[in-house]
Amino acid sequence: MSEVNTKKPVTPFRAFVDKLVFALYVIALILAVCFSAFIWFQKTYFSAYWVNGQSMWPTLNADAKDAKGIPFNEEKRALDGATGVDFVIGDCHQNAIDSIKRFDIVVCKYSDSDYSDKIKRVIVLPGETFYIDTTGAGNEGNGVLHILNSSTNDYEVIDQSFTNISAGDYPAIYGQPTTLNENEYFVMGDNRANSSDSRQNGPITKSNIEAKTIALVAKCKIVYNVSEGKYVPTDVNYSWPRFF
């Protein structure tokens, strides 16, 4: 007795649907793997930072206001108030840190025992010899940066048109030629009248640079959390990135 084949033949349409479903499954799997890898990559090599303070004004926190709409400063900010600040992304790759150039903005600490992040601009690079004119805050010529050109053995004035250099005080020690070690950077805030930086704390080392900031991506509010004893970000509003 011969067997009867009762299996229905696969129609071209059914074959097409089966292939389409399989293809969509593979695409979904690939996208899931890629998305997971992206999240891991971002968390491993990039970090987000909210900018507390006005040391980088007006580059960062240019329009920061406190809870009452008063332009931000430490004296006017109440502990229970909310202050609008900028939110930036930092590249933590070692390659990014190794390739830091003059005027890059970095997230750093002043020493190994310093546990709070600072955001400052790199002004003098490792191994360079420099001095800064110290004629007094507000005086003409104050804050002019001179860096030794090793090829000509002459000092060159470095343009710092991104900030008002004359507004700040510059210690007399840096009015004399100073040479940085091969792993040191001299950093300052753009708000020279209101920034604690290498002028007071000395150069930072490469090991204390956490990231090179690459973009302003959002604004947020910071609110003082009494139980934690520190400010925490809230109400993050993302926008089109402004790259540095």
Backbone torsions as a table, in degrees:
resi	resn	phi	psi	omega
1	MET	NA	124.7	-177.5
2	SER	-82.4	148.1	179.3
3	GLU	-80.5	146.6	178.2
4	VAL	-103.4	123.8	178.9
5	ASN	-81.3	107.1	-178.8
6	THR	-95.0	-0.7	-179.3
7	LYS	-71.9	128.9	-179.4
8	LYS	-72.2	137.9	178.0
9	PRO	-64.6	146.4	178.4
10	VAL	-78.0	123.3	179.2
11	THR	-79.4	157.2	176.7
12	PRO	-55.6	-36.5	-179.9
13	PHE	-66.8	-43.2	179.6
14	ARG	-64.2	-39.6	178.6
15	ALA	-63.0	-40.3	178.7
16	PHE	-63.4	-43.4	179.9
17	VAL	-63.8	-42.6	179.6
18	ASP	-61.2	-43.7	179.7
19	LYS	-66.2	-37.8	-179.7
20	LEU	-66.0	-43.7	179.0
21	VAL	-62.2	-42.9	179.3
22	PHE	-63.7	-42.9	179.5
23	ALA	-62.9	-42.6	178.4
24	LEU	-64.1	-37.5	177.5
25	TYR	-62.9	-45.2	179.5
26	VAL	-63.8	-43.2	179.5
27	ILE	-62.2	-43.6	179.0
28	ALA	-62.1	-39.5	179.2
29	LEU	-65.2	-44.7	179.5
30	ILE	-62.7	-43.3	179.5
31	LEU	-63.1	-39.2	179.2
32	ALA	-64.2	-42.5	178.4
33	VAL	-64.6	-44.9	-179.6
34	CYS	-63.2	-42.3	-179.9
35	PHE	-64.3	-43.2	178.6
36	SER	-62.9	-41.7	178.4
37	ALA	-64.4	-38.8	179.2
38	PHE	-64.0	-45.0	179.3
39	ILE	-61.6	-45.2	178.5
40	TRP	-61.6	-44.0	-178.9
41	PHE	-62.3	-44.5	-178.3
42	GLN	-64.7	-45.0	-178.6
43	LYS	-68.1	-29.0	-177.6
44	THR	-81.5	-39.2	-170.4
45	TYR	-114.1	-9.1	179.5
46	PHE	-130.1	145.4	179.0
47	SER	-135.3	153.5	177.5
48	ALA	-104.8	142.1	-178.4
49	TYR	-136.2	135.4	170.6
50	TRP	-98.0	142.4	-169.6
51	VAL	-96.7	106.0	179.4
52	ASN	-94.9	125.2	177.6
53	GLY	106.2	176.5	-174.3
54	GLN	-118.9	19.7	-177.5
55	SER	-68.5	-21.7	178.8
56	MET	-106.4	13.0	175.8
57	TRP	-65.7	140.0	4.6
58	PRO	-94.4	4.2	179.9
59	THR	-62.2	-42.7	177.3
60	LEU	-125.1	148.0	-177.6
61	ASN	59.9	34.6	-177.1
62	ALA	-63.4	-33.1	-177.3
63	ASP	-119.1	25.7	-178.4
64	ALA	-65.7	136.2	178.0
65	LYS	-129.4	153.2	175.3
66	ASP	-86.8	-174.3	-173.6
67	ALA	-61.4	-25.4	-178.4
68	LYS	-97.6	8.4	178.7
69	GLY	82.9	9.6	-179.8
70	ILE	-85.2	135.4	177.5
71	PRO	-50.2	136.7	-171.2
72	PHE	-63.5	133.9	160.3
73	ASN	-160.9	161.8	-172.7
74	GLU	-62.2	-36.3	-175.7
75	GLU	-67.4	-36.7	-174.2
76	LYS	-89.3	-10.7	-176.3
77	ARG	-81.1	121.0	177.6
78	ALA	-81.8	149.6	-178.2
79	LEU	-61.7	-30.2	-179.4
80	ASP	-97.3	10.2	-179.2
81	GLY	-89.0	169.2	176.4
82	ALA	-117.2	132.6	-176.1
83	THR	-120.5	131.8	177.5
84	GLY	-78.9	130.0	-178.8
85	VAL	-138.3	169.5	179.1
86	ASP	-86.7	155.8	-177.5
87	PHE	-126.1	120.2	-174.5
88	VAL	-121.8	159.7	176.0
89	ILE	-108.2	134.8	178.3
90	GLY	-115.5	140.0	177.1
91	ASP	-91.7	115.7	-175.9
92	CYS	-95.9	2.0	177.7
93	HIS	-54.9	140.6	174.9
94	GLN	-62.6	-34.6	178.0
95	ASN	-61.6	-38.1	178.9
96	ALA	-66.4	-41.3	179.6
97	ILE	-68.7	-39.3	179.2
98	ASP	-65.6	-24.8	-175.8
99	SER	-102.6	19.1	179.8
100	ILE	-59.5	134.5	179.8
101	LYS	-113.9	168.2	176.1
102	ARG	-58.5	136.2	178.4
103	PHE	78.3	3.4	169.1
104	ASP	-65.4	149.4	177.2
105	ILE	-99.3	129.5	-174.0
106	VAL	-126.5	155.9	170.0
107	VAL	-99.4	124.9	-172.1
108	CYS	-148.1	173.8	170.6
109	LYS	-124.9	156.6	-177.8
110	TYR	-80.6	-23.4	-178.6
111	SER	-160.4	173.5	178.9
112	ASP	-65.2	-25.8	-178.5
113	SER	-92.8	2.1	179.3
114	ASP	-91.2	123.6	-175.2
115	TYR	-107.1	3.5	-179.7
116	SER	-108.4	134.6	-179.4
117	ASP	-73.1	141.4	174.6
118	LYS	-121.3	147.0	174.5
119	ILE	-116.2	115.4	-175.2
120	LYS	-138.6	169.7	178.5
121	ARG	-106.1	134.5	178.2
122	VAL	-73.8	125.0	-176.9
123	ILE	-110.2	-42.1	-180.0
124	VAL	-125.4	136.0	-174.9
125	LEU	-94.8	163.3	-178.9
126	PRO	-54.2	137.8	176.1
127	GLY	81.5	-8.3	-177.6
128	GLU	-80.9	151.1	174.7
129	THR	-107.6	132.7	-174.2
130	PHE	-147.9	165.0	164.6
131	TYR	-150.0	158.5	-176.1
132	ILE	-124.0	130.6	176.8
133	ASP	-63.8	131.5	-176.7
134	THR	-123.4	75.5	-178.3
135	THR	-93.8	-2.1	179.7
136	GLY	106.9	141.3	-176.5
137	ALA	-54.2	129.9	178.0
138	GLY	87.2	-10.8	-179.2
139	ASN	-84.8	152.1	178.8
140	GLU	-62.0	135.2	178.9
141	GLY	86.7	-9.6	-179.9
142	ASN	-66.1	132.9	176.7
143	GLY	86.0	2.1	178.3
144	VAL	-65.2	128.9	-175.6
145	LEU	-98.7	129.9	177.9
146	HIS	-119.2	127.8	179.1
147	ILE	-124.2	134.9	-177.3
148	LEU	-72.2	126.2	173.1
149	ASN	-85.5	111.2	-174.7
150	SER	-66.1	-20.6	-179.2
151	SER	-78.4	-40.2	-177.7
152	THR	-101.7	-12.6	-176.1
153	ASN	62.4	24.9	176.3
154	ASP	-114.5	151.0	176.0
155	TYR	-84.8	137.0	178.4
156	GLU	-116.1	139.4	176.6
157	VAL	-77.3	130.1	-178.5
158	ILE	-100.6	124.1	-179.2
159	ASP	-67.5	130.4	176.3
160	GLN	-128.6	51.0	-173.9
161	SER	-69.6	-6.0	-179.6
162	PHE	-77.1	-7.1	-177.3
163	THR	-151.2	169.0	176.6
164	ASN	-91.5	93.1	-173.9
165	ILE	-68.3	-28.3	-174.7
166	SER	-74.8	-11.5	-175.0
167	ALA	-74.1	-18.7	-173.0
168	GLY	-102.4	172.5	173.8
169	ASP	-100.4	141.5	180.0
170	TYR	-125.9	119.8	-177.4
171	PRO	-57.0	143.5	-177.3
172	ALA	-58.9	-27.3	-179.1
173	ILE	-59.7	-32.1	-179.7
174	TYR	-89.9	3.9	170.6
175	GLY	-80.1	-9.2	176.2
176	GLN	-107.7	149.9	-179.4
177	PRO	-53.2	130.3	-179.7
178	THR	-129.9	132.9	179.1
179	THR	-110.5	126.5	178.6
180	LEU	-80.4	150.9	172.7
181	ASN	-70.8	169.2	-174.1
182	GLU	-70.3	-9.2	178.2
183	ASN	-119.7	19.3	-175.3
184	GLU	-112.2	148.5	176.3
185	TYR	-130.9	140.4	175.0
186	PHE	-100.8	119.1	-174.7
187	VAL	-119.6	148.2	175.4
188	MET	-143.0	156.9	173.1
189	GLY	-83.0	155.3	178.4
190	ASP	-69.4	-27.0	177.5
191	ASN	-88.4	81.4	-171.5
192	ARG	-62.6	-21.6	179.4
193	ALA	-81.8	-12.3	-174.9
194	ASN	-147.7	62.3	-180.0
195	SER	-147.9	128.3	170.2
196	SER	-92.5	120.5	-173.2
197	ASP	-152.7	-151.0	-176.3
198	SER	-66.1	-18.3	177.1
199	ARG	-62.1	-37.7	179.8
200	GLN	-99.3	-30.5	-171.1
201	ASN	-107.0	-4.1	-179.5
202	GLY	83.2	172.8	-179.6
203	PRO	-62.6	156.0	173.7
204	ILE	-102.2	158.3	177.5
205	THR	-98.7	159.6	179.6
206	LYS	-58.8	-35.0	-178.4
207	SER	-65.2	-18.0	179.6
208	ASN	-100.6	12.1	172.0
209	ILE	-95.9	120.7	-176.3
210	GLU	-89.2	-36.4	-176.5
211	ALA	-162.8	158.9	168.9
212	LYS	-103.2	120.7	-178.3
213	THR	-71.2	139.1	-175.6
214	ILE	-117.2	-22.0	-176.9
215	ALA	-164.0	148.7	167.4
216	LEU	-90.5	120.3	-171.7
217	VAL	-117.3	-13.0	-175.9
218	ALA	-166.1	169.3	169.6
219	LYS	-122.9	150.4	-179.4
220	CYS	-148.1	179.1	173.1
221	LYS	-113.2	148.7	172.8
222	ILE	-117.6	136.4	-177.9
223	VAL	-125.3	138.6	-179.9
224	TYR	-74.7	121.3	178.5
225	ASN	-96.0	109.5	-174.4
226	VAL	-63.0	-42.5	-176.9
227	SER	-65.1	-35.9	179.1
228	GLU	-88.2	-17.1	179.5
229	GLY	70.5	30.8	-179.1
230	LYS	-157.8	168.7	176.6
231	TYR	-82.4	143.9	177.7
232	VAL	-131.2	147.5	-178.8
233	PRO	-80.4	150.1	176.0
234	THR	-152.2	164.9	177.6
235	ASP	52.1	56.2	179.5
236	VAL	-75.9	121.9	179.2
237	ASN	-115.0	107.1	-176.3
238	TYR	-78.8	151.3	178.7
239	SER	-142.3	177.0	177.4
240	TRP	-62.6	130.7	-174.2
241	PRO	-59.5	140.9	170.4
242	ARG	-109.9	106.9	-174.5
243	PHE	-80.3	144.9	179.5
244	PHE	-89.9	NA	NA
